[in-house]
Amino acid sequence: MRRAAFAVAAGAMAVSLAACGSAKESSGGASKSADSKKKGDAITVGLLLPENQTARYEKFDRPLIEKKVSELTNGKGKVVYANAKQDATQQNQQVDTMITNKVDVLIIDAVDAAAIKNSVQKAKDAGIPVVAYDRLAQGPIDAYTSFDNETVGKTQGEALLKALGSKAKSGKIVMMNGSSTDPNAAQFKKGAHDVLDGKVNVGKEYDTKEWKPENANSNMEGAISALGKKNIIGVYSANDGMAGGIITALKSAGIANVPVTGQDAELAGVQRIVSGAQYMSVYKPYAPEADAAAEMAVNLAQGKSLDSVAKDKVDSPTTKGVPSILVAVTSLTKDNIKDTVIKDGVYTVSDICTAQYKAACDKAGLK
């Protein structure tokens, strides 16, 4: 996908792959309603994203999807957008509104994968196909795109082991997983445990409510109090936002030189990596994921098959054989910032190397 060190192929699938699903279980592509409409380019795509605390959604996902929909429809397609701000009930209401307004297709990144199930069914009943984006929503979804989530967790776990080296069992690590309502969080956790179990001692482990940095900060303060600051040798953090809260707690307790993982390659996370406060992040190239969602959504809205687009099949708890596109990820450390987020145009050197980080950037060769 790119020339970069530590590229991780999406080989170990994070979800159960199925060669095919039954006609009854699998959507198999465009819905009957979409087939009968045979829409042209003047389509309306409803885009529902889960929250706005994580930088990626407003900075990357939304504009990338809007741009790709426009490209695929010769500028005639439009995107109607709603953000649930981490409120599952509000997201269900947003789906209802979009159904009432008769959008042609929905792209849904669910706040709660189970809670969205009835809304997905309502859309299906109204003849509106649904693309599950980033998180595997339950209900009769027509398509799905995300990253290989177990591989994300494995990548984080492997990086933490590398950072700990021979000291891996000399103390305790803390595991700060994501929200229990997010199916991705469970897959990240599984992948990390597959790598870490038996090789480190987990002193404390948390499922962090709503992925909030302040909740991760509070959990970390509790872990420091319970384990003692001299006994903590590393922290598995499932994403960069939580890593920020964790690092604040570590600094407040006077704990330094403890490797902390992350995910999403947020600007603040990349800056912490440059400065040495955070060890790594998982760089997930949002453009391929966003482009995949847009392409599947446009095809579904226009009544076209997904066979040439979605090469994988994924089983959700409620739907078998969902046409899917899974995107590879990269372990981002100080050593490959140039070859990943800078090379791909996500950030410029000036974005990363503000006055506060200039000395660290110079040392890292970022000029």
Summary of the structure (lengths in Angstrom):
residues: 367
radius of gyration: 20.8
end to end distance: 25.3
largest distance: 65.9
contacts: 1390
relative contact order: 0.18
helix: 43%
strand: 18%
